[in-house]
């Protein structure tokens, strides 16, 4: 009986695999929007490339620039300028050294064919790349090697499925290299764990009812997964049937999950609730105050007590925790303005008398008068105030995380105050990257367990599509050697001043990289953050701090930023 069941499972898996493989085009077309190309693109060749028509080959080390001039692409290389017309394509050639392109002076390796066209008056770069090579430039920037291997494997499967689902679209590209789809910056040379995750899950993707699933994921779901139809409505009720809405304790446990908080004293009195929240509440209760005969103006109302506070009105049916309103129970005092300073209104400059006045020097301005108010009077009744969370209350309390206005707001009674907490970074559909990190690192869960939690109705299948063959190099065309390129001079390493170092700071040097490599100094502790400059081996730095994810906040001779701590070595004391 067991043998029969095993055979049936094997047949079912084979059927699923064949169905999934039939719809897969393993070459992904990536619009390189992030590069911000306008009228010029710098290209450095690794390995060998050729023009699509075979008229030119480019050997390893070739430097070229493609510029847009009067509606035409012009290729500049080796002192020559070649008119390419309205489009051109660089093909990656087969060889002992895998071909790759360095673009715009960055260090990511773009291992594919590069098409350049003209669109809306700028150069439009689109990379055609095998999905497995594409993932080598995605996983390090969607998660990175600070995440455990099993989480990286789950990311690789989700990213592969997402890309393959979009491959072969009707437009001129399938995905962008930004978070509009998936972050892609070319293959790195410092992400061995991410590469291992891609390699050990090669070809593995998600399937639902014989079709590739849409493996959506986000940074943090805030403690509850969101339904796909809430974010991307569809007439097909089963379109996202492999995902559900469920509480996610793993995302909540992870201290790296994005969270913002606002503490509100229960008896604020003269201390107040904060200027922005004060204004939002007065506005929300204006009709009640005016009905009682009081002016609804910020400086005429004092909040004496917050008697209750809760998040209410879920946006969606079911167990959704996406609330849309806050309900305050408040006791307030009101007063009247007996006198306020009023600026004099200028007389119209048209009469002879006024012209005479205007010709006389103006007297020095009088000191600003202090406004006078009546004493506060406490209202007998408690008022209920219900401001909308999006965006009045959220902005007033500084709780905004998403432009999507989908943060999960929770209120906690902490004794003498209420704490309002905001969570969710991204749409919340599918896998939470922070949840996956926690599941793997703290609970020892495998990538299969992670994926089954976030995509409970999805099957894992392996596709068998073959890579597109690469053209071979015509060695007769390459027989005449090019001049040996002059080495690029290495920048002088400037020392940093160790005077007046902050307490706990220490001197370190860049290490664990090659002599001809560089280390990216980023604006923020994330592989997706912008690169401020490149640091070279033995460069001195002041390490200000190192966070739990392995990012070091450092200061150089001219600026500060963030680098991975594993590429630093504490300097010996002199």
Secondary structure as UniProt FT lines:
FT   HELIX           2..22
FT   STRAND          27..31
FT   HELIX           33..35
FT   STRAND          40..46
FT   STRAND          49..51
FT   TURN            52..53
FT   STRAND          57..58
FT   TURN            60..61
FT   STRAND          63..69
FT   TURN            70..71
FT   STRAND          72..77
FT   TURN            78..79
FT   STRAND          80..85
FT   STRAND          87..93
FT   STRAND          100..103
FT   TURN            104..105
FT   STRAND          109..110
FT   STRAND          113..119
FT   TURN            120..121
FT   STRAND          122..130
FT   HELIX           131..135
FT   TURN            136..138
FT   HELIX           139..142
FT   TURN            145..146
FT   HELIX           149..166
FT   TURN            167..168
FT   STRAND          175..176
FT   TURN            179..180
FT   HELIX           192..200
FT   TURN            201..203
FT   STRAND          204..208
FT   TURN            209..210
FT   STRAND          211..212
FT   STRAND          217..218
FT   TURN            222..223
FT   HELIX           228..231
FT   TURN            237..242
FT   HELIX           249..253
FT   TURN            255..256
FT   STRAND          259..265
FT   TURN            266..267
FT   HELIX           269..271
FT   HELIX           275..284
FT   HELIX           286..291
FT   TURN            292..293
FT   HELIX           298..300
FT   STRAND          301..314
FT   STRAND          323..334
FT   STRAND          337..339
FT   TURN            349..350
FT   HELIX           352..359
FT   STRAND          372..373
FT   STRAND          377..378
FT   STRAND          383..388
FT   HELIX           389..393
FT   HELIX           394..396
FT   TURN            397..398
FT   TURN            403..404
FT   STRAND          408..413
FT   STRAND          417..423
FT   STRAND          431..432
FT   HELIX           433..443
FT   HELIX           447..454
FT   TURN            456..457
FT   STRAND          459..462
FT   TURN            475..478
FT   TURN            499..500
FT   TURN            503..504
FT   STRAND          506..510
FT   TURN            515..516
FT   STRAND          519..522
FT   TURN            527..528
FT   STRAND          531..535
FT   TURN            537..538
FT   STRAND          540..546
FT   TURN            548..549
FT   STRAND          551..555
FT   STRAND          560..564
FT   HELIX           565..567
FT   STRAND          568..570
//
